[in-house]
Amino acid sequence: MEETRTITLRKSVKLGDVEYKELRLREPTAAEWMQFDKLDGVEADVKAIAIVSGVPEPAVNMIGVRDLIQASRYLADFLSSDPKTGDNA
């Protein structure tokens, strides 16, 4: 699994004077995970992407579904019950 992933948005979004063209994602920290762990579905995905990428939640709400799904799947890999670490545990 990639340590980081940059997703170029199919269509940029603008919030105020700031235009967002990409999402830069990485593994969430435990503290970050606690912020969205109790949420469900798309609400959890949007919150997680906003927290991890640093893109404000209102801007994440405006991104296209395909980009949202791509980002959500990347983050979900870190939260799976059987992470692939390369260790022989």
mmCIF file of the C-alpha atoms, coordinates in Angstrom:
data_MODEL
# 
_entry.id   MODEL 
# 
loop_
_atom_site.group_PDB 
_atom_site.id 
_atom_site.type_symbol 
_atom_site.label_atom_id 
_atom_site.label_alt_id 
_atom_site.label_comp_id 
_atom_site.label_asym_id 
_atom_site.label_entity_id 
_atom_site.label_seq_id 
_atom_site.pdbx_PDB_ins_code 
_atom_site.Cartn_x 
_atom_site.Cartn_y 
_atom_site.Cartn_z 
_atom_site.occupancy 
_atom_site.B_iso_or_equiv 
_atom_site.pdbx_formal_charge 
_atom_site.auth_seq_id 
_atom_site.auth_comp_id 
_atom_site.auth_asym_id 
_atom_site.auth_atom_id 
_atom_site.pdbx_PDB_model_num 
ATOM 1  C CA . MET A 1 1  ? 0.000   0.000   0.000   1.00 0.00 ? 1  MET A CA 1 
ATOM 2  C CA . GLU A 1 2  ? 1.223   3.458   -0.838  1.00 0.00 ? 2  GLU A CA 1 
ATOM 3  C CA . GLU A 1 3  ? 2.250   5.588   2.156   1.00 0.00 ? 3  GLU A CA 1 
ATOM 4  C CA . THR A 1 4  ? 0.677   8.640   0.522   1.00 0.00 ? 4  THR A CA 1 
ATOM 5  C CA . ARG A 1 5  ? -1.572  9.225   -2.456  1.00 0.00 ? 5  ARG A CA 1 
ATOM 6  C CA . THR A 1 6  ? -2.381  12.382  -4.360  1.00 0.00 ? 6  THR A CA 1 
ATOM 7  C CA . ILE A 1 7  ? -5.709  12.348  -6.157  1.00 0.00 ? 7  ILE A CA 1 
ATOM 8  C CA . THR A 1 8  ? -6.084  14.956  -8.861  1.00 0.00 ? 8  THR A CA 1 
ATOM 9  C CA . LEU A 1 9  ? -9.707  16.028  -8.857  1.00 0.00 ? 9  LEU A CA 1 
ATOM 10 C CA . ARG A 1 10 ? -11.560 15.533  -12.123 1.00 0.00 ? 10 ARG A CA 1 
ATOM 11 C CA . LYS A 1 11 ? -13.124 18.938  -11.508 1.00 0.00 ? 11 LYS A CA 1 
ATOM 12 C CA . SER A 1 12 ? -11.560 21.417  -9.107  1.00 0.00 ? 12 SER A CA 1 
ATOM 13 C CA . VAL A 1 13 ? -13.704 22.959  -6.380  1.00 0.00 ? 13 VAL A CA 1 
ATOM 14 C CA . LYS A 1 14 ? -13.592 26.495  -5.080  1.00 0.00 ? 14 LYS A CA 1 
ATOM 15 C CA . LEU A 1 15 ? -14.312 27.556  -1.520  1.00 0.00 ? 15 LEU A CA 1 
ATOM 16 C CA . GLY A 1 16 ? -14.057 31.288  -1.025  1.00 0.00 ? 16 GLY A CA 1 
ATOM 17 C CA . ASP A 1 17 ? -10.900 32.437  -2.757  1.00 0.00 ? 17 ASP A CA 1 
ATOM 18 C CA . VAL A 1 18 ? -9.204  29.030  -2.601  1.00 0.00 ? 18 VAL A CA 1 
ATOM 19 C CA . GLU A 1 19 ? -9.364  26.512  -5.433  1.00 0.00 ? 19 GLU A CA 1 
ATOM 20 C CA . TYR A 1 20 ? -8.697  22.849  -4.630  1.00 0.00 ? 20 TYR A CA 1 
ATOM 21 C CA . LYS A 1 21 ? -7.358  20.716  -7.467  1.00 0.00 ? 21 LYS A CA 1 
ATOM 22 C CA . GLU A 1 22 ? -6.144  17.668  -5.560  1.00 0.00 ? 22 GLU A CA 1 
ATOM 23 C CA . LEU A 1 23 ? -6.396  15.665  -2.361  1.00 0.00 ? 23 LEU A CA 1 
ATOM 24 C CA . ARG A 1 24 ? -3.161  14.644  -0.643  1.00 0.00 ? 24 ARG A CA 1 
ATOM 25 C CA . LEU A 1 25 ? -3.886  11.629  1.505   1.00 0.00 ? 25 LEU A CA 1 
ATOM 26 C CA . ARG A 1 26 ? -1.882  9.560   3.989   1.00 0.00 ? 26 ARG A CA 1 
ATOM 27 C CA . GLU A 1 27 ? -2.494  7.149   6.827   1.00 0.00 ? 27 GLU A CA 1 
ATOM 28 C CA . PRO A 1 28 ? -4.726  8.711   9.500   1.00 0.00 ? 28 PRO A CA 1 
ATOM 29 C CA . THR A 1 29 ? -3.380  9.008   13.033  1.00 0.00 ? 29 THR A CA 1 
ATOM 30 C CA . ALA A 1 30 ? -5.247  7.416   15.942  1.00 0.00 ? 30 ALA A CA 1 
ATOM 31 C CA . ALA A 1 31 ? -6.427  10.864  17.062  1.00 0.00 ? 31 ALA A CA 1 
ATOM 32 C CA . GLU A 1 32 ? -7.747  11.600  13.572  1.00 0.00 ? 32 GLU A CA 1 
ATOM 33 C CA . TRP A 1 33 ? -9.498  8.224   13.382  1.00 0.00 ? 33 TRP A CA 1 
ATOM 34 C CA . MET A 1 34 ? -11.348 8.949   16.626  1.00 0.00 ? 34 MET A CA 1 
ATOM 35 C CA . GLN A 1 35 ? -12.837 12.070  15.006  1.00 0.00 ? 35 GLN A CA 1 
ATOM 36 C CA . PHE A 1 36 ? -14.702 10.062  12.355  1.00 0.00 ? 36 PHE A CA 1 
ATOM 37 C CA . ASP A 1 37 ? -14.892 6.542   13.801  1.00 0.00 ? 37 ASP A CA 1 
ATOM 38 C CA . LYS A 1 38 ? -18.427 6.909   15.165  1.00 0.00 ? 38 LYS A CA 1 
ATOM 39 C CA . LEU A 1 39 ? -19.820 8.293   11.885  1.00 0.00 ? 39 LEU A CA 1 
ATOM 40 C CA . ASP A 1 40 ? -21.321 6.161   9.127   1.00 0.00 ? 40 ASP A CA 1 
ATOM 41 C CA . GLY A 1 41 ? -21.305 6.045   5.353   1.00 0.00 ? 41 GLY A CA 1 
ATOM 42 C CA . VAL A 1 42 ? -20.592 9.084   3.252   1.00 0.00 ? 42 VAL A CA 1 
ATOM 43 C CA . GLU A 1 43 ? -20.601 11.339  6.304   1.00 0.00 ? 43 GLU A CA 1 
ATOM 44 C CA . ALA A 1 44 ? -17.640 9.381   7.707   1.00 0.00 ? 44 ALA A CA 1 
ATOM 45 C CA . ASP A 1 45 ? -15.878 9.406   4.342   1.00 0.00 ? 45 ASP A CA 1 
ATOM 46 C CA . VAL A 1 46 ? -16.210 13.165  3.893   1.00 0.00 ? 46 VAL A CA 1 
ATOM 47 C CA . LYS A 1 47 ? -15.029 13.850  7.460   1.00 0.00 ? 47 LYS A CA 1 
ATOM 48 C CA . ALA A 1 48 ? -12.070 11.463  7.112   1.00 0.00 ? 48 ALA A CA 1 
ATOM 49 C CA . ILE A 1 49 ? -10.965 12.940  3.798   1.00 0.00 ? 49 ILE A CA 1 
ATOM 50 C CA . ALA A 1 50 ? -11.220 16.480  5.165   1.00 0.00 ? 50 ALA A CA 1 
ATOM 51 C CA . ILE A 1 51 ? -9.233  15.632  8.292   1.00 0.00 ? 51 ILE A CA 1 
ATOM 52 C CA . VAL A 1 52 ? -6.484  13.689  6.541   1.00 0.00 ? 52 VAL A CA 1 
ATOM 53 C CA . SER A 1 53 ? -6.112  15.921  3.469   1.00 0.00 ? 53 SER A CA 1 
ATOM 54 C CA . GLY A 1 54 ? -6.453  19.266  5.233   1.00 0.00 ? 54 GLY A CA 1 
ATOM 55 C CA . VAL A 1 55 ? -9.086  20.330  2.707   1.00 0.00 ? 55 VAL A CA 1 
ATOM 56 C CA . PRO A 1 56 ? -12.018 21.957  4.530   1.00 0.00 ? 56 PRO A CA 1 
ATOM 57 C CA . GLU A 1 57 ? -15.104 19.778  4.868   1.00 0.00 ? 57 GLU A CA 1 
ATOM 58 C CA . PRO A 1 58 ? -17.333 22.190  2.877   1.00 0.00 ? 58 PRO A CA 1 
ATOM 59 C CA . ALA A 1 59 ? -14.897 21.854  -0.063  1.00 0.00 ? 59 ALA A CA 1 
ATOM 60 C CA . VAL A 1 60 ? -14.798 18.048  0.243   1.00 0.00 ? 60 VAL A CA 1 
ATOM 61 C CA . ASN A 1 61 ? -18.609 18.107  0.097   1.00 0.00 ? 61 ASN A CA 1 
ATOM 62 C CA . MET A 1 62 ? -18.304 19.653  -3.379  1.00 0.00 ? 62 MET A CA 1 
ATOM 63 C CA . ILE A 1 63 ? -15.959 17.102  -4.964  1.00 0.00 ? 63 ILE A CA 1 
ATOM 64 C CA . GLY A 1 64 ? -17.271 14.593  -7.474  1.00 0.00 ? 64 GLY A CA 1 
ATOM 65 C CA . VAL A 1 65 ? -18.451 11.178  -6.325  1.00 0.00 ? 65 VAL A CA 1 
ATOM 66 C CA . ARG A 1 66 ? -15.787 9.299   -8.310  1.00 0.00 ? 66 ARG A CA 1 
ATOM 67 C CA . ASP A 1 67 ? -13.027 11.284  -6.583  1.00 0.00 ? 67 ASP A CA 1 
ATOM 68 C CA . LEU A 1 68 ? -14.713 10.823  -3.213  1.00 0.00 ? 68 LEU A CA 1 
ATOM 69 C CA . ILE A 1 69 ? -14.927 7.054   -3.725  1.00 0.00 ? 69 ILE A CA 1 
ATOM 70 C CA . GLN A 1 70 ? -11.282 6.831   -4.809  1.00 0.00 ? 70 GLN A CA 1 
ATOM 71 C CA . ALA A 1 71 ? -10.160 8.726   -1.701  1.00 0.00 ? 71 ALA A CA 1 
ATOM 72 C CA . SER A 1 72 ? -12.472 6.737   0.571   1.00 0.00 ? 72 SER A CA 1 
ATOM 73 C CA . ARG A 1 73 ? -11.159 3.409   -0.690  1.00 0.00 ? 73 ARG A CA 1 
ATOM 74 C CA . TYR A 1 74 ? -7.562  4.482   -0.138  1.00 0.00 ? 74 TYR A CA 1 
ATOM 75 C CA . LEU A 1 75 ? -8.279  5.494   3.472   1.00 0.00 ? 75 LEU A CA 1 
ATOM 76 C CA . ALA A 1 76 ? -10.386 2.368   4.082   1.00 0.00 ? 76 ALA A CA 1 
ATOM 77 C CA . ASP A 1 77 ? -7.365  0.185   3.335   1.00 0.00 ? 77 ASP A CA 1 
ATOM 78 C CA . PHE A 1 78 ? -5.670  1.571   6.455   1.00 0.00 ? 78 PHE A CA 1 
ATOM 79 C CA . LEU A 1 79 ? -8.706  0.781   8.594   1.00 0.00 ? 79 LEU A CA 1 
ATOM 80 C CA . SER A 1 80 ? -9.292  -2.792  7.445   1.00 0.00 ? 80 SER A CA 1 
ATOM 81 C CA . SER A 1 81 ? -9.255  -5.529  10.038  1.00 0.00 ? 81 SER A CA 1 
ATOM 82 C CA . ASP A 1 82 ? -6.488  -7.383  8.205   1.00 0.00 ? 82 ASP A CA 1 
ATOM 83 C CA . PRO A 1 83 ? -3.870  -4.791  7.250   1.00 0.00 ? 83 PRO A CA 1 
ATOM 84 C CA . LYS A 1 84 ? -1.123  -5.957  4.944   1.00 0.00 ? 84 LYS A CA 1 
ATOM 85 C CA . THR A 1 85 ? 2.054   -4.872  6.749   1.00 0.00 ? 85 THR A CA 1 
ATOM 86 C CA . GLY A 1 86 ? 4.616   -7.184  5.248   1.00 0.00 ? 86 GLY A CA 1 
ATOM 87 C CA . ASP A 1 87 ? 5.332   -8.578  8.715   1.00 0.00 ? 87 ASP A CA 1 
ATOM 88 C CA . ASN A 1 88 ? 4.905   -12.254 9.489   1.00 0.00 ? 88 ASN A CA 1 
ATOM 89 C CA . ALA A 1 89 ? 2.663   -11.714 12.485  1.00 0.00 ? 89 ALA A CA 1 
# 
